[in-house]
Amino acid sequence: MFELFAVGLEMQKRMIDVQMQGVEAARDMVDAAQRNVQAGMAATQANGSGVKAMKKWMNMWGLRG
């Protein structure tokens, strides 16, 4: 009887371990997605600054853009 109980507990422990690995993998994926969003936002800001600088340079030389 106790053997079956011990086997059942071991199986539950293994299932919990597998589920925790899935949770950790999902957390890592969310962290990576957040870093990608932040990098994209930084690139967009840099691109906007570059456009502004180009327009100012063109305006300085009398060009219309």
C-alpha positions as CSV (number, residue, x, y, z in Angstrom):
1,M,0.0,0.0,0.0
2,F,2.7,2.4,1.0
3,E,4.7,1.5,-2.2
4,L,1.8,2.6,-4.4
5,F,1.4,5.8,-2.3
6,A,5.1,6.5,-2.7
7,V,5.0,5.9,-6.5
8,G,2.0,8.2,-6.8
9,L,3.8,10.9,-4.9
10,E,6.9,10.5,-7.0
11,M,4.8,10.8,-10.2
12,Q,3.1,14.0,-8.9
13,K,6.5,15.4,-8.0
14,R,7.7,14.8,-11.5
15,M,4.6,16.3,-13.1
16,I,5.1,19.4,-11.0
17,D,8.7,19.6,-12.0
18,V,7.7,19.4,-15.7
19,Q,5.1,22.1,-15.2
20,M,7.6,24.4,-13.5
21,Q,10.0,24.0,-16.4
22,G,7.2,25.1,-18.7
23,V,6.5,28.1,-16.5
24,E,10.1,29.1,-16.5
25,A,10.3,28.7,-20.3
26,A,7.2,30.9,-20.7
27,R,8.7,33.5,-18.3
28,D,12.0,33.5,-20.4
29,M,9.9,34.0,-23.6
30,V,8.0,36.9,-22.1
31,D,11.3,38.5,-20.9
32,A,12.8,38.1,-24.4
33,A,9.6,39.6,-26.0
34,Q,9.8,42.6,-23.6
35,R,13.5,43.2,-24.6
36,N,12.5,43.0,-28.3
37,V,9.8,45.6,-27.7
38,Q,12.2,47.9,-25.9
39,A,14.8,47.5,-28.7
40,G,12.1,48.3,-31.3
41,M,11.0,51.4,-29.5
42,A,14.6,52.6,-29.2
43,A,15.1,52.0,-32.9
44,T,12.0,53.9,-33.7
45,Q,13.1,56.8,-31.6
46,A,16.5,56.8,-33.3
47,N,14.9,56.7,-36.7
48,G,12.7,59.7,-35.8
49,S,15.7,61.6,-34.6
50,G,17.5,60.8,-37.8
51,V,14.6,62.1,-39.9
52,K,14.4,65.3,-37.9
53,A,18.2,65.8,-38.3
54,M,17.9,65.2,-42.1
55,K,15.0,67.7,-42.4
56,K,17.0,70.3,-40.5
57,W,20.0,69.7,-42.7
58,M,17.9,70.0,-45.8
59,N,16.3,73.2,-44.5
60,M,19.7,74.7,-43.8
61,W,20.7,74.2,-47.4
62,G,17.4,75.5,-48.7
63,L,16.1,72.1,-49.8
64,R,12.5,71.0,-49.3
65,G,11.7,67.5,-48.1
